[in-house]
């Protein structure tokens, strides 16, 4: 009988001690390996951190707060979810980077080298492994671009994906977790050395460009756009959509994103909120002079399903798909009543992850995207 390579768990118990105990039991009370967990911001985080440490005494833990949780059982809300990695198949090492606004290349190089060394020490030297990197970042830090670019420069081509922590769309406090505590203005970097075949990938459903708008006034540090086409940003965006400013909401932002063209590809620049002065706050980098396009979207489910089917044909069945799935994608799916179709995909490919405030791939920070790693049940050797 094949050994369990990964195991998922979900608890909707809101008491942190009981929820941690529930997760621990569902995962089989592990005494080794690595556990990645995600939690709603409704939990008292200090109590949850203590409870997780007490239950998973000999297991390395990392995680973050979310804008929604994702498991093979479908979308979750106000829950604690976790996945355990069997050390016979995965050597995993993680670390925290605090004060990410001061992150430099020499620090990034030290981190990558240390993580590689740690994983090498854990690995079975008679088996074939391959590495990939995962990042979890404070989703309200506004420092993802610089951090990811610096880390990618040191990664020497190691495939990378990740996501920015959320807080149930409260836009108040987002946290990452490592070494027994939840922290702000920080990132967790995780290196997986996998015996299972895998591929890091991303999926979006931007189809075609409609109307272009030039950012004529912006503050890149706060990711705020004050003017589009020399008009108040919210007013101009609403005009393009043919609606009133008062109708703008996260649901509208999810259905009608803006995008920037880099090379031949469009990348979403998702709106976070409308401010009192009719400026727009964004989840991703913006600056004066860039051209933002209103875009039409293709079918969100079909696009992801086709990509997962290609990966399955290439790598065989999924042991799990680790996912960082933009919260605005979830809002779109819910508005279009596509949750059952998405649940079928999540079950079929054993998807596990969280709804994010930003997605990471190969050193880039994206919006309205699904980034992840398809981990096959088949081994390299």
C-alpha positions in Angstrom: 0.0 0.0 0.0 1.3 3.4 -1.0 2.4 5.7 1.8 0.6 9.0 2.5 2.6 11.8 1.0 0.4 14.7 2.1 -2.7 15.0 4.3 -5.2 17.9 4.5 -7.3 19.0 7.4 -10.0 21.7 8.0 -11.6 22.9 11.2 -14.5 25.4 11.6 -14.2 25.4 15.4 -13.5 29.1 16.4 -11.9 28.3 19.7 -8.2 28.4 18.9 -7.2 25.6 21.3 -9.9 23.3 20.2 -9.4 24.1 16.5 -5.6 23.3 16.8 -6.4 20.0 18.6 -8.9 19.2 15.8 -6.4 19.9 13.1 -3.7 17.9 14.9 -5.9 14.9 15.2 -7.1 15.1 11.6 -3.5 15.1 10.4 -2.8 11.9 12.4 -1.0 13.6 15.3 2.3 14.0 13.4 5.6 14.0 15.2 7.8 14.8 12.2 7.6 16.6 8.9 6.2 20.0 7.9 2.8 21.6 8.3 1.6 24.6 6.3 -1.5 26.2 7.7 -3.8 29.1 6.9 -6.4 30.8 9.2 -9.1 33.3 9.2 -8.4 36.6 10.9 -11.3 36.0 13.2 -9.1 33.8 15.4 -7.3 35.4 18.4 -3.9 35.0 16.8 -1.7 34.9 19.9 -3.8 32.1 21.4 -3.8 30.2 18.1 0.0 30.5 17.8 0.5 29.1 21.3 -2.0 26.3 20.7 -0.4 25.3 17.4 3.1 25.2 18.9 1.8 23.1 21.9 0.2 20.5 19.6 2.8 20.3 16.9 5.8 20.1 19.2 8.2 18.4 16.8 6.8 19.6 13.5 8.0 22.7 11.7 5.1 25.2 11.1 4.5 28.1 8.8 1.4 29.9 7.6 -0.6 33.2 7.4 -4.0 34.8 7.8 -6.3 34.8 4.8 -9.1 36.3 2.9 -10.7 32.8 2.7 -9.4 29.3 2.9 -9.2 26.7 0.1 -9.2 22.9 0.5 -10.0 19.7 -1.5 -13.5 20.1 0.1 -14.0 23.5 -1.5 -13.9 27.1 -0.3 -13.9 27.7 3.4 -14.5 30.8 5.5 -13.7 31.6 9.1 -11.7 28.3 9.4 -8.3 26.8 10.1 -6.9 24.6 7.4 -3.6 22.7 7.3 -1.6 20.3 5.2 1.1 17.9 6.4 4.1 16.9 4.3 5.6 13.5 4.8 9.4 13.9 5.4 10.0 10.7 3.4 8.9 12.6 0.3 9.6 16.3 1.1 12.5 17.9 2.8 11.3 21.4 3.9 13.0 24.3 5.5 11.5 27.8 6.3 12.6 31.1 7.7 11.2 34.5 8.6 12.3 37.8 7.1 11.4 40.7 9.3 11.4 44.4 8.2 11.0 43.4 4.6 11.3 47.0 3.5 15.0 46.7 4.3 15.6 43.4 2.6 18.8 43.3 0.6 20.4 40.9 -1.9 23.2 39.7 0.4 20.5 38.7 3.0 18.5 37.0 0.2 21.6 35.0 -0.8 22.3 33.9 2.7 18.7 32.8 3.2 18.6 30.7 0.0 22.0 29.1 0.8 20.9 28.2 4.3 17.5 26.8 3.2 19.2 24.7 0.5 21.7 23.4 3.1 19.0 22.5 5.6 17.0 20.6 2.9 20.0 18.8 1.7 20.7 17.6 5.3 17.2 16.2 5.6 17.1 14.6 2.2 17.6 10.9 1.4 20.8 11.0 -0.7 19.7 7.8 -2.5 16.6 9.5 -3.9 16.1 12.2 -6.6 14.7 15.5 -5.4 14.0 18.9 -7.0 13.4 22.3 -5.2 10.8 24.9 -5.4 10.3 28.1 -3.3 7.1 29.4 -1.7 6.7 32.9 -0.2 4.0 34.3 2.2 4.1 38.0 2.7 2.2 40.6 4.9 -0.5 41.5 2.4 -0.8 45.1 3.5 3.0 45.8 3.6 3.0 47.3 0.1 6.6 45.9 -0.2 6.0 42.7 -2.3 7.5 44.0 -5.5 10.9 44.9 -4.0 11.1 41.9 -1.8 10.2 39.4 -4.5 12.6 40.9 -7.0 15.4 40.7 -4.5 14.7 37.2 -3.5 14.3 36.1 -7.1 17.8 37.5 -7.9 19.3 35.2 -5.3 17.2 32.1 -6.1 19.3 31.1 -9.1 16.3 29.9 -11.1 14.6 27.8 -8.4 10.8 27.8 -9.4 8.9 30.1 -7.1 5.3 31.0 -6.2 3.4 32.4 -3.3 0.8 34.7 -1.9 0.1 37.8 0.2 -1.7 37.3 3.5 -5.3 38.5 3.9 -7.7 39.4 6.7 -11.2 38.5 5.4 -11.3 41.7 3.3 -11.1 44.0 6.4 -8.0 45.6 5.0 -6.8 46.3 8.5 -4.2 43.7 9.8 -2.5 40.9 7.9 0.0 38.5 9.4 2.4 35.7 8.5 3.3 33.0 11.0 6.6 31.3 11.8 8.5 30.1 14.9 5.5 30.4 17.2 4.2 33.9 16.4 2.2 35.9 13.9 4.1 39.0 12.7 3.6 42.2 10.6 5.8 43.7 7.9 7.4 40.3 7.4 7.7 37.4 5.0 8.1 33.6 5.3 10.3 31.9 2.8 9.8 28.1 2.4 12.0 25.8 0.4 10.6 22.4 -0.6 12.9 19.7 -1.8 10.4 17.3 -3.4 10.7 13.6 -4.5 7.3 14.1 -6.1 7.3 15.5 -9.6 5.9 19.0 -9.7 5.5 22.2 -11.8 5.0 25.7 -10.6 2.4 27.6 -12.7 0.0 30.5 -12.8 -3.5 31.0 -14.3 -5.5 34.1 -15.2 -8.4 34.7 -17.4 -7.8 38.1 -18.9 -9.1 37.9 -22.5 -9.0 41.2 -24.3 -8.5 44.9 -23.8 -11.3 47.4 -23.9 -10.5 51.1 -23.0 -7.1 52.5 -22.0 -6.6 55.0 -19.2 -3.4 56.8 -18.3 -2.4 57.2 -14.7 -1.9 61.0 -14.5 -1.4 61.3 -10.7 -0.3 58.6 -8.3 1.6 57.7 -5.1 3.5 54.5 -5.8 4.5 54.0 -2.1 0.9 53.7 -1.0 -0.3 52.2 -4.3 -2.8 55.1 -4.7 -4.0 56.4 -8.0 -5.4 59.9 -7.7 -6.2 60.6 -11.3 -6.9 58.6 -14.5 -6.9 60.6 -17.7 -6.6 63.8 -15.5 -9.9 63.0 -13.9 -10.6 61.7 -10.3 -9.6 58.1 -10.5 -12.8 56.6 -9.2 -15.0 58.8 -11.4 -13.1 57.9 -14.5 -13.1 54.2 -13.7 -16.9 54.3 -13.0 -17.4 56.2 -16.3 -15.6 53.5 -18.3 -17.8 50.9 -16.7 -21.0 52.9 -17.2 -21.9 53.0 -13.5 -22.1 55.4 -10.6 -19.1 55.9 -8.2 -21.4 54.9 -5.4 -21.8 51.5 -7.0 -18.1 50.6 -6.9 -17.4 47.7 -4.5 -15.0 44.7 -4.2 -17.6 42.7 -6.2 -17.4 45.2 -9.1 -13.6 45.3 -8.9 -13.5 41.5 -9.2 -15.6 41.5 -12.4 -13.9 44.5 -14.0 -10.2 44.6 -13.2 -7.7 46.9 -14.8 -4.5 45.6 -16.3 -1.1 46.7 -17.5 0.6 45.4 -20.6 4.1 44.1 -20.2 5.6 42.8 -23.4 2.8 40.9 -25.1 1.0 40.0 -21.9 -1.6 41.7 -19.7 -1.2 41.6 -15.9 -4.1 42.6 -13.6 -3.7 45.6 -11.3 -6.6 45.0 -9.0 -8.4 47.8 -7.1 -8.5 47.4 -3.4 -10.9 50.3 -2.4 -12.3 53.7 -3.2 -11.1 56.5 -0.9 -13.0 59.5 0.3 -11.1 61.8 -2.1 -12.2 59.5 -5.1 -8.7 58.1 -5.4 -8.3 54.3 -5.8 -6.0 52.1 -3.7 -4.5 49.1 -5.5 -3.3 45.7 -4.4 -0.3 45.9 -6.7 2.3 48.4 -7.9 1.1 51.5 -9.8 2.8 54.7 -10.8 2.3 57.9 -12.7 2.5 57.5 -16.5 1.5 53.8 -16.7 -1.3 52.8 -19.0 -4.1 50.8 -17.4 -6.6 49.0 -19.6 -10.1 47.9 -18.8 -10.2 44.3 -19.8 -12.8 41.6 -20.6 -12.4 38.3 -18.9 -12.8 34.8 -20.2 -14.4 31.9 -18.3 -12.6 31.6 -15.0 -13.3 27.9 -14.4 -12.6 26.7 -17.9 -9.3 28.5 -18.0 -8.0 26.9 -14.8 -9.5 23.5 -15.6 -7.7 23.4 -19.0 -4.4 24.3 -17.4 -4.8 21.6 -14.7 -5.7 19.1 -17.3 -2.5 19.8 -19.2 -0.5 19.4 -16.0 -2.3 16.1 -15.2 -1.5 14.8 -18.7 2.2 15.8 -18.2 2.7 14.8 -14.5 0.0 12.2 -13.8 -2.5 12.5 -11.0 -2.2 15.3 -8.4 -1.1 14.4 -4.9 -2.0 18.0 -4.1 -2.0 21.5 -5.7 -0.8 24.2 -3.4 -2.7 27.3 -4.4 -2.5 31.1 -3.8 -5.8 32.2 -5.3 -6.8 35.9 -5.4 -9.7 36.9 -3.2 -11.2 38.8 -6.2 -11.3 35.5 -8.2 -13.3 34.0 -5.4 -15.7 36.9 -5.4 -16.2 36.6 -9.1 -16.8 32.8 -8.8 -19.4 33.4 -6.0 -21.2 36.2 -7.9 -21.4 34.0 -11.0 -22.6 31.1 -8.9 -19.7 29.0 -10.1 -18.8 27.7 -6.6 -19.9 24.1 -7.3 -17.9 24.0 -10.5 -14.8 25.3 -8.6 -15.4 22.8 -5.8 -15.3 20.0 -8.4 -11.9 21.2 -9.5 -10.7 21.6 -5.9 -11.7 18.0 -5.1 -10.4 16.5 -8.4 -6.9 17.9 -8.0 -6.8 18.0 -4.2 -6.3 21.8 -4.1 -5.1 23.4 -0.9 -4.4 27.0 -0.2 -5.8 30.4 0.6 -7.4 33.5 -0.9 -4.8 36.2 -1.2 -4.3 39.9 -1.4 -1.7 39.4 -4.1 0.0 36.5 -5.9 3.7 35.7 -6.5 5.3 33.9 -9.4 9.0 33.9 -10.4 9.8 37.1 -8.5 6.7 39.0 -9.8 3.7 40.3 -7.7 0.4 39.8 -9.5 -3.3 40.3 -8.9 -6.5 38.4 -9.9 -4.3 35.3 -10.6 -4.1 31.7 -9.4 -0.4 30.8 -8.6 0.6 27.4 -7.4 2.5 24.2 -7.7 1.0 21.0 -9.1 2.6 18.2 -7.1 2.2 14.8 -8.7 1.7 11.6 -6.9 4.5 10.1 -9.0 8.2 10.3 -8.0 11.2 11.5 -9.9 12.9 8.1 -9.3 
